[in-house]
Amino acid sequence: MKQNVTLYSTMMCPVCSMVRDFLTNMNIEYKEINVDIKPIEMIKLIKNTRKFSVPQTNINGDWVLGFDPVRMLELLNAKEK
């Protein structure tokens, strides 16, 4: 089943790179929104999550803040069941 994964990141964020590498290594397709170059997306993100930090990853409608591979896999596997 196709996953709906969106990563909100910045260019200079080392934790964003960890999330990006994790998703890539797990062969998970994702859309990346760089809030450095799309500041309006950051405003929308803050409105949705009430958090002013990156990375934030939306997986099938649920949010993961920071790098939490266990939670990411839980959400990804929940969609498959």
HTML snippet that shows the backbone in 3Dmol.js (N, CA, C, O; Angstrom):
<script src="https://3Dmol.org/build/3Dmol-min.js"></script>
<div id="view" style="width:600px;height:400px;position:relative"></div>
<script>
const pdb = `
ATOM      1  N   MET A   1       0.831  -1.178   0.000  1.00  0.00           N
ATOM      2  CA  MET A   1       0.000   0.000   0.000  1.00  0.00           C
ATOM      3  C   MET A   1       0.880   1.247   0.000  1.00  0.00           C
ATOM      4  O   MET A   1       1.878   1.299   0.720  1.00  0.00           O
ATOM      5  N   LYS A   2       0.527   2.237  -0.789  1.00  0.00           N
ATOM      6  CA  LYS A   2       1.328   3.452  -0.906  1.00  0.00           C
ATOM      7  C   LYS A   2       1.240   4.290   0.362  1.00  0.00           C
ATOM      8  O   LYS A   2       0.159   4.551   0.889  1.00  0.00           O
ATOM      9  N   GLN A   3       2.395   4.696   0.827  1.00  0.00           N
ATOM     10  CA  GLN A   3       2.488   5.539   2.015  1.00  0.00           C
ATOM     11  C   GLN A   3       2.440   7.002   1.590  1.00  0.00           C
ATOM     12  O   GLN A   3       2.870   7.355   0.492  1.00  0.00           O
ATOM     13  N   ASN A   4       1.919   7.839   2.463  1.00  0.00           N
ATOM     14  CA  ASN A   4       1.912   9.276   2.230  1.00  0.00           C
ATOM     15  C   ASN A   4       2.852   9.892   3.256  1.00  0.00           C
ATOM     16  O   ASN A   4       2.476  10.088   4.412  1.00  0.00           O
ATOM     17  N   VAL A   5       4.084  10.199   2.829  1.00  0.00           N
ATOM     18  CA  VAL A   5       5.127  10.682   3.737  1.00  0.00           C
ATOM     19  C   VAL A   5       5.649  12.020   3.237  1.00  0.00           C
ATOM     20  O   VAL A   5       6.057  12.152   2.083  1.00  0.00           O
ATOM     21  N   THR A   6       5.630  13.014   4.126  1.00  0.00           N
ATOM     22  CA  THR A   6       6.167  14.332   3.800  1.00  0.00           C
ATOM     23  C   THR A   6       7.137  14.744   4.892  1.00  0.00           C
ATOM     24  O   THR A   6       6.802  14.727   6.076  1.00  0.00           O
ATOM     25  N   LEU A   7       8.338  15.112   4.484  1.00  0.00           N
ATOM     26  CA  LEU A   7       9.381  15.572   5.395  1.00  0.00           C
ATOM     27  C   LEU A   7       9.536  17.081   5.251  1.00  0.00           C
ATOM     28  O   LEU A   7       9.767  17.588   4.154  1.00  0.00           O
ATOM     29  N   TYR A   8       9.409  17.789   6.359  1.00  0.00           N
ATOM     30  CA  TYR A   8       9.648  19.234   6.407  1.00  0.00           C
ATOM     31  C   TYR A   8      11.040  19.415   6.988  1.00  0.00           C
ATOM     32  O   TYR A   8      11.334  18.927   8.079  1.00  0.00           O
ATOM     33  N   SER A   9      11.899  20.121   6.254  1.00  0.00           N
ATOM     34  CA  SER A   9      13.304  20.199   6.630  1.00  0.00           C
ATOM     35  C   SER A   9      13.896  21.559   6.286  1.00  0.00           C
ATOM     36  O   SER A   9      13.244  22.424   5.702  1.00  0.00           O
ATOM     37  N   THR A  10      15.173  21.711   6.676  1.00  0.00           N
ATOM     38  CA  THR A  10      15.971  22.862   6.244  1.00  0.00           C
ATOM     39  C   THR A  10      17.294  22.329   5.692  1.00  0.00           C
ATOM     40  O   THR A  10      17.622  21.155   5.868  1.00  0.00           O
ATOM     41  N   MET A  11      18.038  23.193   5.031  1.00  0.00           N
ATOM     42  CA  MET A  11      19.284  22.774   4.395  1.00  0.00           C
ATOM     43  C   MET A  11      20.392  22.450   5.398  1.00  0.00           C
ATOM     44  O   MET A  11      21.178  21.529   5.179  1.00  0.00           O
ATOM     45  N   MET A  12      20.455  23.199   6.487  1.00  0.00           N
ATOM     46  CA  MET A  12      21.575  23.072   7.414  1.00  0.00           C
ATOM     47  C   MET A  12      21.264  22.230   8.649  1.00  0.00           C
ATOM     48  O   MET A  12      21.990  22.302   9.640  1.00  0.00           O
ATOM     49  N   CYS A  13      20.224  21.453   8.604  1.00  0.00           N
ATOM     50  CA  CYS A  13      19.759  20.683   9.760  1.00  0.00           C
ATOM     51  C   CYS A  13      20.341  19.268   9.729  1.00  0.00           C
ATOM     52  O   CYS A  13      19.981  18.480   8.854  1.00  0.00           O
ATOM     53  N   PRO A  14      21.240  18.926  10.674  1.00  0.00           N
ATOM     54  CA  PRO A  14      21.819  17.583  10.665  1.00  0.00           C
ATOM     55  C   PRO A  14      20.792  16.489  10.983  1.00  0.00           C
ATOM     56  O   PRO A  14      20.897  15.375  10.469  1.00  0.00           O
ATOM     57  N   VAL A  15      19.822  16.795  11.811  1.00  0.00           N
ATOM     58  CA  VAL A  15      18.801  15.792  12.132  1.00  0.00           C
ATOM     59  C   VAL A  15      17.898  15.558  10.919  1.00  0.00           C
ATOM     60  O   VAL A  15      17.423  14.443  10.702  1.00  0.00           O
ATOM     61  N   CYS A  16      17.665  16.602  10.138  1.00  0.00           N
ATOM     62  CA  CYS A  16      16.901  16.447   8.891  1.00  0.00           C
ATOM     63  C   CYS A  16      17.615  15.467   7.966  1.00  0.00           C
ATOM     64  O   CYS A  16      16.973  14.648   7.308  1.00  0.00           O
ATOM     65  N   SER A  17      18.925  15.550   7.917  1.00  0.00           N
ATOM     66  CA  SER A  17      19.718  14.630   7.095  1.00  0.00           C
ATOM     67  C   SER A  17      19.573  13.194   7.591  1.00  0.00           C
ATOM     68  O   SER A  17      19.540  12.258   6.793  1.00  0.00           O
ATOM     69  N   MET A  18      19.488  13.023   8.906  1.00  0.00           N
ATOM     70  CA  MET A  18      19.308  11.685   9.470  1.00  0.00           C
ATOM     71  C   MET A  18      17.964  11.104   9.043  1.00  0.00           C
ATOM     72  O   MET A  18      17.882   9.932   8.674  1.00  0.00           O
ATOM     73  N   VAL A  19      16.914  11.919   9.091  1.00  0.00           N
ATOM     74  CA  VAL A  19      15.591  11.450   8.673  1.00  0.00           C
ATOM     75  C   VAL A  19      15.598  11.126   7.182  1.00  0.00           C
ATOM     76  O   VAL A  19      15.086  10.090   6.759  1.00  0.00           O
ATOM     77  N   ARG A  20      16.181  12.018   6.397  1.00  0.00           N
ATOM     78  CA  ARG A  20      16.270  11.826   4.944  1.00  0.00           C
ATOM     79  C   ARG A  20      17.003  10.521   4.621  1.00  0.00           C
ATOM     80  O   ARG A  20      16.547   9.734   3.791  1.00  0.00           O
ATOM     81  N   ASP A  21      18.135  10.301   5.281  1.00  0.00           N
ATOM     82  CA  ASP A  21      18.918   9.073   5.054  1.00  0.00           C
ATOM     83  C   ASP A  21      18.130   7.836   5.477  1.00  0.00           C
ATOM     84  O   ASP A  21      18.152   6.819   4.784  1.00  0.00           O
ATOM     85  N   PHE A  22      17.438   7.920   6.603  1.00  0.00           N
ATOM     86  CA  PHE A  22      16.641   6.791   7.074  1.00  0.00           C
ATOM     87  C   PHE A  22      15.560   6.423   6.063  1.00  0.00           C
ATOM     88  O   PHE A  22      15.416   5.255   5.701  1.00  0.00           O
ATOM     89  N   LEU A  23      14.810   7.407   5.614  1.00  0.00           N
ATOM     90  CA  LEU A  23      13.734   7.145   4.655  1.00  0.00           C
ATOM     91  C   LEU A  23      14.290   6.575   3.354  1.00  0.00           C
ATOM     92  O   LEU A  23      13.721   5.645   2.782  1.00  0.00           O
ATOM     93  N   THR A  24      15.396   7.133   2.895  1.00  0.00           N
ATOM     94  CA  THR A  24      16.022   6.655   1.659  1.00  0.00           C
ATOM     95  C   THR A  24      16.528   5.224   1.821  1.00  0.00           C
ATOM     96  O   THR A  24      16.305   4.384   0.949  1.00  0.00           O
ATOM     97  N   ASN A  25      17.206   4.946   2.929  1.00  0.00           N
ATOM     98  CA  ASN A  25      17.753   3.601   3.166  1.00  0.00           C
ATOM     99  C   ASN A  25      16.659   2.556   3.338  1.00  0.00           C
ATOM    100  O   ASN A  25      16.874   1.381   3.040  1.00  0.00           O
ATOM    101  N   MET A  26      15.487   2.971   3.815  1.00  0.00           N
ATOM    102  CA  MET A  26      14.365   2.053   3.993  1.00  0.00           C
ATOM    103  C   MET A  26      13.512   1.952   2.715  1.00  0.00           C
ATOM    104  O   MET A  26      12.483   1.276   2.695  1.00  0.00           O
ATOM    105  N   ASN A  27      13.960   2.637   1.654  1.00  0.00           N
ATOM    106  CA  ASN A  27      13.244   2.651   0.366  1.00  0.00           C
ATOM    107  C   ASN A  27      11.812   3.159   0.505  1.00  0.00           C
ATOM    108  O   ASN A  27      10.885   2.627  -0.106  1.00  0.00           O
ATOM    109  N   ILE A  28      11.652   4.197   1.322  1.00  0.00           N
ATOM    110  CA  ILE A  28      10.344   4.813   1.523  1.00  0.00           C
ATOM    111  C   ILE A  28      10.282   6.079   0.678  1.00  0.00           C
ATOM    112  O   ILE A  28      11.092   6.992   0.839  1.00  0.00           O
ATOM    113  N   GLU A  29       9.312   6.117  -0.220  1.00  0.00           N
ATOM    114  CA  GLU A  29       9.133   7.317  -1.043  1.00  0.00           C
ATOM    115  C   GLU A  29       8.577   8.427  -0.161  1.00  0.00           C
ATOM    116  O   GLU A  29       7.686   8.200   0.657  1.00  0.00           O
ATOM    117  N   TYR A  30       9.115   9.626  -0.339  1.00  0.00           N
ATOM    118  CA  TYR A  30       8.645  10.757   0.453  1.00  0.00           C
ATOM    119  C   TYR A  30       8.772  12.042  -0.343  1.00  0.00           C
ATOM    120  O   TYR A  30       9.560  12.155  -1.282  1.00  0.00           O
ATOM    121  N   LYS A  31       7.965  13.002   0.071  1.00  0.00           N
ATOM    122  CA  LYS A  31       8.043  14.342  -0.491  1.00  0.00           C
ATOM    123  C   LYS A  31       8.775  15.191   0.536  1.00  0.00           C
ATOM    124  O   LYS A  31       8.475  15.125   1.729  1.00  0.00           O
ATOM    125  N   GLU A  32       9.729  15.985   0.080  1.00  0.00           N
ATOM    126  CA  GLU A  32      10.464  16.854   1.004  1.00  0.00           C
ATOM    127  C   GLU A  32      10.102  18.308   0.727  1.00  0.00           C
ATOM    128  O   GLU A  32      10.111  18.765  -0.416  1.00  0.00           O
ATOM    129  N   ILE A  33       9.784  19.016   1.796  1.00  0.00           N
ATOM    130  CA  ILE A  33       9.506  20.449   1.704  1.00  0.00           C
ATOM    131  C   ILE A  33      10.569  21.164   2.507  1.00  0.00           C
ATOM    132  O   ILE A  33      10.648  21.024   3.728  1.00  0.00           O
ATOM    133  N   ASN A  34      11.386  21.933   1.805  1.00  0.00           N
ATOM    134  CA  ASN A  34      12.446  22.697   2.443  1.00  0.00           C
ATOM    135  C   ASN A  34      11.871  24.057   2.859  1.00  0.00           C
ATOM    136  O   ASN A  34      11.582  24.906   2.016  1.00  0.00           O
ATOM    137  N   VAL A  35      11.713  24.243   4.159  1.00  0.00           N
ATOM    138  CA  VAL A  35      11.084  25.476   4.639  1.00  0.00           C
ATOM    139  C   VAL A  35      12.014  26.682   4.569  1.00  0.00           C
ATOM    140  O   VAL A  35      11.570  27.811   4.777  1.00  0.00           O
ATOM    141  N   ASP A  36      13.302  26.462   4.279  1.00  0.00           N
ATOM    142  CA  ASP A  36      14.215  27.582   4.027  1.00  0.00           C
ATOM    143  C   ASP A  36      13.796  28.341   2.767  1.00  0.00           C
ATOM    144  O   ASP A  36      13.829  29.571   2.726  1.00  0.00           O
ATOM    145  N   ILE A  37      13.407  27.591   1.756  1.00  0.00           N
ATOM    146  CA  ILE A  37      13.067  28.222   0.483  1.00  0.00           C
ATOM    147  C   ILE A  37      11.555  28.363   0.286  1.00  0.00           C
ATOM    148  O   ILE A  37      11.104  28.979  -0.679  1.00  0.00           O
ATOM    149  N   LYS A  38      10.773  27.782   1.214  1.00  0.00           N
ATOM    150  CA  LYS A  38       9.314  27.896   1.162  1.00  0.00           C
ATOM    151  C   LYS A  38       8.787  28.325   2.534  1.00  0.00           C
ATOM    152  O   LYS A  38       8.172  27.526   3.240  1.00  0.00           O
ATOM    153  N   PRO A  39       9.029  29.589   2.913  1.00  0.00           N
ATOM    154  CA  PRO A  39       8.651  30.041   4.258  1.00  0.00           C
ATOM    155  C   PRO A  39       7.150  29.963   4.531  1.00  0.00           C
ATOM    156  O   PRO A  39       6.747  29.811   5.684  1.00  0.00           O
ATOM    157  N   ILE A  40       6.329  30.061   3.515  1.00  0.00           N
ATOM    158  CA  ILE A  40       4.882  29.935   3.717  1.00  0.00           C
ATOM    159  C   ILE A  40       4.556  28.539   4.234  1.00  0.00           C
ATOM    160  O   ILE A  40       3.645  28.375   5.046  1.00  0.00           O
ATOM    161  N   GLU A  41       5.294  27.531   3.768  1.00  0.00           N
ATOM    162  CA  GLU A  41       5.087  26.163   4.243  1.00  0.00           C
ATOM    163  C   GLU A  41       5.428  26.036   5.726  1.00  0.00           C
ATOM    164  O   GLU A  41       4.811  25.248   6.443  1.00  0.00           O
ATOM    165  N   MET A  42       6.425  26.822   6.191  1.00  0.00           N
ATOM    166  CA  MET A  42       6.768  26.801   7.617  1.00  0.00           C
ATOM    167  C   MET A  42       5.622  27.372   8.441  1.00  0.00           C
ATOM    168  O   MET A  42       5.317  26.862   9.519  1.00  0.00           O
ATOM    169  N   ILE A  43       4.997  28.412   7.948  1.00  0.00           N
ATOM    170  CA  ILE A  43       3.853  29.000   8.648  1.00  0.00           C
ATOM    171  C   ILE A  43       2.717  27.983   8.739  1.00  0.00           C
ATOM    172  O   ILE A  43       2.088  27.847   9.789  1.00  0.00           O
ATOM    173  N   LYS A  44       2.455  27.276   7.655  1.00  0.00           N
ATOM    174  CA  LYS A  44       1.423  26.234   7.665  1.00  0.00           C
ATOM    175  C   LYS A  44       1.788  25.111   8.631  1.00  0.00           C
ATOM    176  O   LYS A  44       0.932  24.591   9.347  1.00  0.00           O
ATOM    177  N   LEU A  45       3.058  24.747   8.641  1.00  0.00           N
ATOM    178  CA  LEU A  45       3.537  23.692   9.524  1.00  0.00           C
ATOM    179  C   LEU A  45       3.318  24.064  10.990  1.00  0.00           C
ATOM    180  O   LEU A  45       2.820  23.255  11.773  1.00  0.00           O
ATOM    181  N   ILE A  46       3.686  25.270  11.352  1.00  0.00           N
ATOM    182  CA  ILE A  46       3.500  25.736  12.722  1.00  0.00           C
ATOM    183  C   ILE A  46       2.020  25.747  13.087  1.00  0.00           C
ATOM    184  O   ILE A  46       1.652  25.393  14.207  1.00  0.00           O
ATOM    185  N   LYS A  47       1.185  26.146  12.160  1.00  0.00           N
ATOM    186  CA  LYS A  47      -0.255  26.152  12.403  1.00  0.00           C
ATOM    187  C   LYS A  47      -0.769  24.735  12.663  1.00  0.00           C
ATOM    188  O   LYS A  47      -1.614  24.535  13.536  1.00  0.00           O
ATOM    189  N   ASN A  48      -0.271  23.761  11.919  1.00  0.00           N
ATOM    190  CA  ASN A  48      -0.723  22.373  12.061  1.00  0.00           C
ATOM    191  C   ASN A  48      -0.192  21.685  13.302  1.00  0.00           C
ATOM    192  O   ASN A  48      -0.918  20.930  13.950  1.00  0.00           O
ATOM    193  N   THR A  49       1.068  21.933  13.646  1.00  0.00           N
ATOM    194  CA  THR A  49       1.712  21.155  14.714  1.00  0.00           C
ATOM    195  C   THR A  49       1.989  21.959  15.981  1.00  0.00           C
ATOM    196  O   THR A  49       2.259  21.386  17.037  1.00  0.00           O
ATOM    197  N   ARG A  50       1.923  23.269  15.877  1.00  0.00           N
ATOM    198  CA  ARG A  50       2.270  24.146  17.004  1.00  0.00           C
ATOM    199  C   ARG A  50       3.734  24.001  17.427  1.00  0.00           C
ATOM    200  O   ARG A  50       4.091  24.300  18.566  1.00  0.00           O
ATOM    201  N   LYS A  51       4.565  23.547  16.514  1.00  0.00           N
ATOM    202  CA  LYS A  51       5.995  23.367  16.769  1.00  0.00           C
ATOM    203  C   LYS A  51       6.791  24.181  15.762  1.00  0.00           C
ATOM    204  O   LYS A  51       6.454  24.239  14.579  1.00  0.00           O
ATOM    205  N   PHE A  52       7.857  24.811  16.256  1.00  0.00           N
ATOM    206  CA  PHE A  52       8.699  25.659  15.418  1.00  0.00           C
ATOM    207  C   PHE A  52      10.072  25.012  15.239  1.00  0.00           C
ATOM    208  O   PHE A  52      11.106  25.663  15.388  1.00  0.00           O
ATOM    209  N   SER A  53      10.058  23.728  14.918  1.00  0.00           N
ATOM    210  CA  SER A  53      11.329  23.032  14.756  1.00  0.00           C
ATOM    211  C   SER A  53      11.231  22.071  13.578  1.00  0.00           C
ATOM    212  O   SER A  53      10.142  21.691  13.149  1.00  0.00           O
ATOM    213  N   VAL A  54      12.382  21.696  13.077  1.00  0.00           N
ATOM    214  CA  VAL A  54      12.484  20.682  12.039  1.00  0.00           C
ATOM    215  C   VAL A  54      13.524  19.677  12.495  1.00  0.00           C
ATOM    216  O   VAL A  54      14.387  20.018  13.303  1.00  0.00           O
ATOM    217  N   PRO A  55      13.469  18.467  12.009  1.00  0.00           N
ATOM    218  CA  PRO A  55      12.520  17.959  11.034  1.00  0.00           C
ATOM    219  C   PRO A  55      11.174  17.610  11.666  1.00  0.00           C
ATOM    220  O   PRO A  55      11.072  17.278  12.847  1.00  0.00           O
ATOM    221  N   GLN A  56      10.170  17.699  10.836  1.00  0.00           N
ATOM    222  CA  GLN A  56       8.849  17.198  11.168  1.00  0.00           C
ATOM    223  C   GLN A  56       8.414  16.356   9.974  1.00  0.00           C
ATOM    224  O   GLN A  56       8.515  16.777   8.822  1.00  0.00           O
ATOM    225  N   THR A  57       7.933  15.171  10.274  1.00  0.00           N
ATOM    226  CA  THR A  57       7.552  14.238   9.215  1.00  0.00           C
ATOM    227  C   THR A  57       6.101  13.856   9.396  1.00  0.00           C
ATOM    228  O   THR A  57       5.683  13.433  10.473  1.00  0.00           O
ATOM    229  N   ASN A  58       5.339  14.010   8.330  1.00  0.00           N
ATOM    230  CA  ASN A  58       3.943  13.589   8.345  1.00  0.00           C
ATOM    231  C   ASN A  58       3.859  12.242   7.643  1.00  0.00           C
ATOM    232  O   ASN A  58       4.214  12.102   6.473  1.00  0.00           O
ATOM    233  N   ILE A  59       3.376  11.250   8.397  1.00  0.00           N
ATOM    234  CA  ILE A  59       3.233   9.903   7.842  1.00  0.00           C
ATOM    235  C   ILE A  59       1.767   9.520   7.931  1.00  0.00           C
ATOM    236  O   ILE A  59       1.238   9.251   9.010  1.00  0.00           O
ATOM    237  N   ASN A  60       1.129   9.501   6.782  1.00  0.00           N
ATOM    238  CA  ASN A  60      -0.281   9.116   6.694  1.00  0.00           C
ATOM    239  C   ASN A  60      -1.156   9.901   7.672  1.00  0.00           C
ATOM    240  O   ASN A  60      -2.093   9.356   8.255  1.00  0.00           O
ATOM    241  N   GLY A  61      -0.839  11.198   7.846  1.00  0.00           N
ATOM    242  CA  GLY A  61      -1.654  12.060   8.694  1.00  0.00           C
ATOM    243  C   GLY A  61      -1.179  12.204  10.123  1.00  0.00           C
ATOM    244  O   GLY A  61      -1.708  13.036  10.860  1.00  0.00           O
ATOM    245  N   ASP A  62      -0.194  11.416  10.541  1.00  0.00           N
ATOM    246  CA  ASP A  62       0.363  11.513  11.888  1.00  0.00           C
ATOM    247  C   ASP A  62       1.720  12.183  11.833  1.00  0.00           C
ATOM    248  O   ASP A  62       2.468  12.011  10.871  1.00  0.00           O
ATOM    249  N   TRP A  63       2.041  12.958  12.880  1.00  0.00           N
ATOM    250  CA  TRP A  63       3.285  13.719  12.904  1.00  0.00           C
ATOM    251  C   TRP A  63       4.347  13.033  13.751  1.00  0.00           C
ATOM    252  O   TRP A  63       4.065  12.479  14.813  1.00  0.00           O
ATOM    253  N   VAL A  64       5.583  13.087  13.247  1.00  0.00           N
ATOM    254  CA  VAL A  64       6.753  12.638  13.994  1.00  0.00           C
ATOM    255  C   VAL A  64       7.695  13.834  14.068  1.00  0.00           C
ATOM    256  O   VAL A  64       8.086  14.391  13.042  1.00  0.00           O
ATOM    257  N   LEU A  65       8.054  14.219  15.283  1.00  0.00           N
ATOM    258  CA  LEU A  65       8.966  15.343  15.481  1.00  0.00           C
ATOM    259  C   LEU A  65      10.377  14.809  15.693  1.00  0.00           C
ATOM    260  O   LEU A  65      10.583  13.859  16.448  1.00  0.00           O
ATOM    261  N   GLY A  66      11.339  15.423  15.027  1.00  0.00           N
ATOM    262  CA  GLY A  66      12.718  14.989  15.155  1.00  0.00           C
ATOM    263  C   GLY A  66      12.961  13.669  14.448  1.00  0.00           C
ATOM    264  O   GLY A  66      12.257  13.312  13.504  1.00  0.00           O
ATOM    265  N   PHE A  67      13.974  12.949  14.922  1.00  0.00           N
ATOM    266  CA  PHE A  67      14.333  11.655  14.340  1.00  0.00           C
ATOM    267  C   PHE A  67      13.916  10.560  15.302  1.00  0.00           C
ATOM    268  O   PHE A  67      14.553  10.356  16.336  1.00  0.00           O
ATOM    269  N   ASP A  68      12.857   9.862  14.963  1.00  0.00           N
ATOM    270  CA  ASP A  68      12.311   8.784  15.787  1.00  0.00           C
ATOM    271  C   ASP A  68      11.987   7.603  14.871  1.00  0.00           C
ATOM    272  O   ASP A  68      10.834   7.405  14.487  1.00  0.00           O
ATOM    273  N   PRO A  69      13.016   6.817  14.524  1.00  0.00           N
ATOM    274  CA  PRO A  69      12.799   5.743  13.559  1.00  0.00           C
ATOM    275  C   PRO A  69      11.801   4.686  14.036  1.00  0.00           C
ATOM    276  O   PRO A  69      11.093   4.095  13.221  1.00  0.00           O
ATOM    277  N   VAL A  70      11.739   4.445  15.337  1.00  0.00           N
ATOM    278  CA  VAL A  70      10.790   3.458  15.854  1.00  0.00           C
ATOM    279  C   VAL A  70       9.365   3.921  15.589  1.00  0.00           C
ATOM    280  O   VAL A  70       8.537   3.148  15.107  1.00  0.00           O
ATOM    281  N   ARG A  71       9.078   5.181  15.901  1.00  0.00           N
ATOM    282  CA  ARG A  71       7.732   5.720  15.668  1.00  0.00           C
ATOM    283  C   ARG A  71       7.413   5.752  14.172  1.00  0.00           C
ATOM    284  O   ARG A  71       6.292   5.448  13.765  1.00  0.00           O
ATOM    285  N   MET A  72       8.394   6.119  13.366  1.00  0.00           N
ATOM    286  CA  MET A  72       8.174   6.144  11.919  1.00  0.00           C
ATOM    287  C   MET A  72       7.790   4.768  11.398  1.00  0.00           C
ATOM    288  O   MET A  72       6.859   4.637  10.603  1.00  0.00           O
ATOM    289  N   LEU A  73       8.503   3.743  11.845  1.00  0.00           N
ATOM    290  CA  LEU A  73       8.202   2.384  11.391  1.00  0.00           C
ATOM    291  C   LEU A  73       6.841   1.923  11.902  1.00  0.00           C
ATOM    292  O   LEU A  73       6.117   1.224  11.192  1.00  0.00           O
ATOM    293  N   GLU A  74       6.486   2.311  13.131  1.00  0.00           N
ATOM    294  CA  GLU A  74       5.156   1.971  13.653  1.00  0.00           C
ATOM    295  C   GLU A  74       4.069   2.548  12.757  1.00  0.00           C
ATOM    296  O   GLU A  74       3.116   1.854  12.400  1.00  0.00           O
ATOM    297  N   LEU A  75       4.214   3.817  12.398  1.00  0.00           N
ATOM    298  CA  LEU A  75       3.207   4.467  11.557  1.00  0.00           C
ATOM    299  C   LEU A  75       3.178   3.878  10.148  1.00  0.00           C
ATOM    300  O   LEU A  75       2.108   3.703   9.565  1.00  0.00           O
ATOM    301  N   LEU A  76       4.334   3.580   9.615  1.00  0.00           N
ATOM    302  CA  LEU A  76       4.405   2.990   8.277  1.00  0.00           C
ATOM    303  C   LEU A  76       3.805   1.580   8.264  1.00  0.00           C
ATOM    304  O   LEU A  76       3.112   1.207   7.318  1.00  0.00           O
ATOM    305  N   ASN A  77       4.065   0.821   9.286  1.00  0.00           N
ATOM    306  CA  ASN A  77       3.532  -0.535   9.359  1.00  0.00           C
ATOM    307  C   ASN A  77       2.046  -0.554   9.666  1.00  0.00           C
ATOM    308  O   ASN A  77       1.342  -1.472   9.245  1.00  0.00           O
ATOM    309  N   ALA A  78       1.555   0.441  10.391  1.00  0.00           N
ATOM    310  CA  ALA A  78       0.123   0.514  10.708  1.00  0.00           C
ATOM    311  C   ALA A  78      -0.695   0.652   9.428  1.00  0.00           C
ATOM    312  O   ALA A  78      -1.795   0.106   9.343  1.00  0.00           O
ATOM    313  N   LYS A  79      -0.189   1.358   8.453  1.00  0.00           N
ATOM    314  CA  LYS A  79      -0.889   1.563   7.181  1.00  0.00           C
ATOM    315  C   LYS A  79      -1.007   0.251   6.402  1.00  0.00           C
ATOM    316  O   LYS A  79      -1.974   0.047   5.668  1.00  0.00           O
ATOM    317  N   GLU A  80      -0.018  -0.636   6.565  1.00  0.00           N
ATOM    318  CA  GLU A  80      -0.003  -1.882   5.814  1.00  0.00           C
ATOM    319  C   GLU A  80      -1.000  -2.895   6.358  1.00  0.00           C
ATOM    320  O   GLU A  80      -1.400  -3.810   5.638  1.00  0.00           O
ATOM    321  N   LYS A  81      -1.408  -2.750   7.614  1.00  0.00           N
ATOM    322  CA  LYS A  81      -2.322  -3.727   8.238  1.00  0.00           C
ATOM    323  C   LYS A  81      -3.757  -3.470   7.901  1.00  0.00           C
ATOM    324  O   LYS A  81      -4.638  -4.204   8.350  1.00  0.00           O
TER     325      LYS A  81
END
`;
const viewer = $3Dmol.createViewer("view");
viewer.addModel(pdb, "pdb");
viewer.setStyle({}, {cartoon: {color: "spectrum"}});
viewer.zoomTo();
viewer.render();
</script>
